[in-house]
Amino acid sequence: MSRIAPAVEDEGTKLPKLTKLRIKDFPLPIHSHGKAKVRVMKVVRTEATHFCYEYSVDTTLFSPTYERVFTKDDNSELVATDTQKNTVYVIAKRTKADSPEQFAIDLVKHFISEYEILTGAQAVVRQVIWERAVVDGNEHDHGWIKKGPETNVAIAKLDREGGLSVTSKLSALTIFKSTQSGFADYLQDKYTLLPPCDERCLSTEMDATWTYSCDVGGGEYDFAGLRKTVVANLVKGIFGPSKGGVFSVSLQATIYDAGCLVLTESEDVKDIKIETPNKHYLPFRQLANLGETFEDDIFIPTDEPSGTIQCVVTRE
């Protein structure tokens, strides 16, 4: 007998709709639902100057009760993903946040307070970075230039029973050192073709993710200020002093050094994860075949294939 109900009506009687094909239910230990890539721009206008905040937001809601949506065809009390999208715009209007972290916190607090059925809520907020335009040496009061591909990211998760957790991230910080880098004394065997060197370019598109050792959910925490401190110490650790710099024995050693600087200068940072895929600049030594001399000056940019180097530096 066919399991598929005919899509017709018989003598004015509507037939029940076919809603499932399974013959057996299995456990559903993990489930959630949310809305992704909700884009919002907020402009704060004061008499003297304007401020702009552009975000892309992902929301995720959690409730054991919502298992019935998956298994029982029961949508009752479900906070629709479209409702979540609209909430992003409402909270953007209400919030005084000047950072992706605070905006994410305000979002999850709203969801938990508004919907008793929820046991948890998460918001991932990616900030598009706009920098003030400079005209005749002065910052413009309402003109902006987009910076990229670097983005600021925040993840806030609020459990009704377990409390708030906040994670900050700097994504795609692209750096380049034209000297003060080498790579030598590594294992060499029959598979090794890479020659040791004490002079090379170093480049990466860095992601850095950190968590907090203090309570940051009160609404007064200076997330933007801490982010500046973290980024400043990452940059310092990679490049060194502006005159002379610091030599990089390996990218591994350099990012560990930078992570230690962050924890030393930022007591509120509990740990930091640094991910650094290589961006290679290969010496174009074929210049010799073209009547020119390679003098550590002409390179071929490439990032494929790429080394993947990461570490976590922690206080504990």
C-alpha positions in Angstrom: 0.0 0.0 0.0 1.3 3.4 -0.9 2.3 5.6 2.1 1.8 8.9 0.2 -1.6 10.4 0.6 -3.2 11.7 -2.6 -3.2 15.5 -2.9 -6.9 15.7 -3.7 -10.2 16.4 -1.9 -13.0 13.8 -1.9 -16.6 15.1 -2.1 -15.7 18.3 -0.2 -13.8 16.5 2.6 -10.2 17.7 2.9 -7.8 14.8 3.3 -5.2 15.0 6.0 -1.8 16.2 4.9 1.1 13.9 4.8 3.7 15.3 7.3 6.2 12.5 7.8 7.6 9.4 6.1 9.5 7.8 9.0 8.2 4.6 10.6 10.3 4.9 13.8 11.3 7.8 16.1 14.9 8.1 17.3 16.3 10.3 20.1 16.9 14.0 19.4 19.6 15.0 21.9 20.6 18.3 20.3 18.4 20.9 18.6 18.1 24.6 18.3 16.9 27.2 15.8 17.8 30.8 14.9 18.3 33.5 12.3 21.6 34.2 10.5 23.1 37.2 8.7 20.7 39.8 10.0 22.3 43.0 8.9 21.7 46.3 10.6 23.3 49.8 10.6 22.7 52.2 13.5 23.6 55.8 13.2 23.9 57.8 16.4 23.5 61.5 15.7 24.7 64.2 18.1 25.0 67.9 17.5 28.7 67.8 17.1 29.4 64.5 15.4 27.8 61.2 14.3 28.7 57.6 15.2 27.9 54.5 13.1 27.7 50.8 14.0 27.1 48.2 11.4 26.5 44.6 12.4 25.7 41.2 11.0 23.9 39.1 13.6 23.2 35.4 14.1 20.7 34.4 16.8 20.1 31.0 18.3 17.4 30.0 20.8 17.4 26.9 23.0 14.5 25.1 24.8 14.0 21.3 25.5 10.3 21.9 24.9 11.0 22.7 21.3 11.8 19.1 20.7 8.1 18.8 19.9 8.5 21.1 16.9 10.9 18.5 15.4 9.2 15.3 16.6 5.5 16.1 17.1 4.6 18.6 14.4 3.8 21.1 17.2 4.9 24.7 16.6 3.1 26.1 19.7 5.2 28.8 21.5 7.9 28.7 18.9 9.7 32.0 18.6 9.9 32.2 14.8 13.1 33.0 13.1 11.4 36.0 11.5 10.6 37.2 15.0 14.2 36.9 15.9 15.2 39.0 12.9 12.7 41.7 13.9 14.0 41.6 17.4 17.5 42.5 16.2 16.2 45.8 14.8 14.2 46.6 17.9 17.2 46.0 20.3 19.4 48.0 17.9 17.0 50.9 18.3 16.9 50.6 22.1 20.5 49.7 23.0 23.2 52.2 23.9 25.9 49.7 23.0 29.0 50.9 21.3 30.5 47.4 20.9 29.4 44.1 19.4 29.8 42.5 22.8 27.3 44.8 24.5 24.9 44.5 21.6 25.1 40.7 21.8 24.5 40.8 25.6 21.5 43.1 25.2 20.0 40.7 22.6 20.3 37.5 24.7 19.0 39.2 27.8 16.0 40.4 25.9 15.2 36.9 24.6 15.5 35.2 28.0 13.4 37.9 29.7 10.8 38.0 27.0 10.2 34.2 26.4 9.9 32.0 29.5 10.0 28.9 27.4 13.6 29.5 26.5 16.4 27.9 28.5 19.2 29.7 26.6 19.9 32.2 23.9 23.0 33.0 21.9 23.9 36.0 19.7 26.9 36.2 17.4 27.6 39.8 16.3 30.1 40.6 13.6 30.9 44.3 13.3 31.9 45.9 10.0 34.6 48.4 10.9 34.1 52.0 9.6 36.9 54.5 10.3 36.3 58.3 10.2 37.5 59.9 7.0 40.3 62.4 7.4 39.9 65.7 5.4 42.7 68.3 5.5 44.2 66.5 8.5 41.0 66.5 10.6 38.5 63.7 11.3 35.2 64.2 9.5 32.1 64.5 11.7 29.9 62.3 9.5 32.2 60.8 6.8 33.4 57.2 7.0 35.7 54.8 5.1 35.2 51.0 5.4 38.1 49.0 6.7 38.5 45.4 5.8 38.7 42.4 5.7 39.3 42.8 9.5 36.1 42.4 11.5 35.2 42.6 15.2 33.2 39.6 16.5 31.4 38.9 19.8 29.6 35.8 21.0 27.2 36.1 24.0 25.4 33.1 25.4 22.9 33.4 28.3 21.6 30.3 30.1 18.6 30.8 32.3 20.3 28.8 35.0 23.9 28.9 34.1 24.6 32.6 33.6 26.2 34.7 30.9 29.4 33.9 28.9 31.0 36.3 26.5 33.7 35.7 23.9 35.4 38.3 21.8 37.2 37.8 18.5 39.2 39.7 16.1 38.9 38.1 12.6 41.1 38.5 9.5 43.7 40.9 10.9 46.1 40.8 7.9 49.8 41.6 8.8 53.0 41.7 6.8 56.6 41.8 7.9 59.2 42.6 5.2 62.2 41.4 7.3 63.2 40.3 10.8 61.9 36.8 10.1 63.5 33.4 9.4 62.9 29.7 9.7 65.7 27.1 10.3 66.8 24.1 12.4 63.6 22.2 11.7 63.6 18.5 10.9 64.8 17.7 7.4 64.4 14.3 5.8 63.9 12.8 2.3 60.6 14.6 2.0 61.9 18.1 2.9 62.5 20.6 0.1 62.2 23.8 2.0 65.6 25.4 2.5 66.4 27.1 5.9 66.6 30.8 5.8 67.4 33.7 8.2 65.7 36.4 6.0 62.2 36.2 4.7 58.8 37.9 4.6 56.2 36.9 7.2 52.5 37.4 6.7 49.3 36.0 8.0 45.6 36.6 8.3 45.2 36.3 12.0 42.1 35.4 14.1 42.4 36.0 17.8 39.7 34.9 20.3 39.6 35.7 24.0 37.4 35.1 27.0 37.1 37.1 30.2 38.1 36.4 33.8 35.7 39.0 35.3 32.0 39.8 35.2 31.3 41.8 32.0 27.5 41.6 32.0 26.6 44.6 34.0 26.3 47.0 31.1 29.2 49.3 32.0 32.2 47.2 30.8 34.5 49.0 28.3 34.7 46.3 25.6 36.0 48.7 23.0 38.8 49.8 25.2 39.9 46.3 26.1 39.8 45.3 22.4 42.2 48.2 21.6 44.6 47.0 24.2 44.4 43.4 23.0 45.0 44.4 19.4 47.9 46.8 20.3 49.7 44.0 22.1 49.2 41.5 19.4 50.6 44.0 16.9 53.5 44.7 19.3 54.3 41.1 19.7 54.4 40.4 16.0 56.3 43.5 14.8 58.3 44.5 17.9 59.5 48.1 18.4 58.9 50.6 15.6 62.7 50.9 15.1 64.4 47.6 14.5 61.5 45.4 15.3 61.8 41.9 16.8 63.1 38.8 15.1 60.7 35.9 14.4 62.3 32.5 14.7 59.0 31.0 13.7 55.4 32.1 13.5 54.7 29.7 16.4 57.2 31.5 18.7 55.9 34.9 17.6 52.2 34.3 18.3 53.0 32.7 21.7 55.0 35.8 22.6 52.2 38.1 21.5 49.7 36.1 23.5 51.8 36.4 26.6 51.9 40.2 26.1 48.1 40.3 25.9 47.7 38.4 29.2 50.3 40.5 30.9 48.8 43.9 29.9 45.1 42.8 30.1 44.2 41.3 33.5 40.6 40.8 32.4 41.6 38.4 29.6 41.4 34.8 30.9 42.8 33.2 27.7 43.5 33.9 24.1 43.5 31.7 21.1 45.5 32.8 18.1 45.1 31.3 14.7 47.5 32.2 11.9 47.3 30.7 8.4 50.3 31.5 6.4 50.3 34.0 3.6 53.4 33.3 1.6 55.6 35.7 -0.4 57.9 33.5 -2.4 61.2 35.0 -3.7 61.2 35.4 -7.5 64.7 34.1 -8.0 64.0 33.6 -11.7 65.0 37.2 -12.1 68.6 35.9 -12.7 67.2 34.2 -15.9 65.8 37.6 -17.0 69.0 39.6 -16.5 68.1 41.0 -13.1 69.3 40.3 -9.6 67.1 39.2 -6.7 67.8 41.4 -3.7 65.0 40.3 -1.3 62.7 42.6 -3.2 60.5 40.8 -5.7 58.1 38.2 -4.4 55.1 36.1 -5.6 52.1 36.4 -3.2 50.2 33.1 -2.5 48.2 31.6 0.3 47.6 28.1 -1.2 48.6 25.7 0.2 48.8 27.3 3.6 50.3 26.4 6.9 47.8 26.4 9.8 49.4 27.5 13.0 47.4 28.1 16.3 47.9 28.2 20.0 45.9 29.0 23.2 47.7 31.0 25.9 46.0 30.9 29.2 46.4 32.0 32.8 45.7 28.5 34.2 
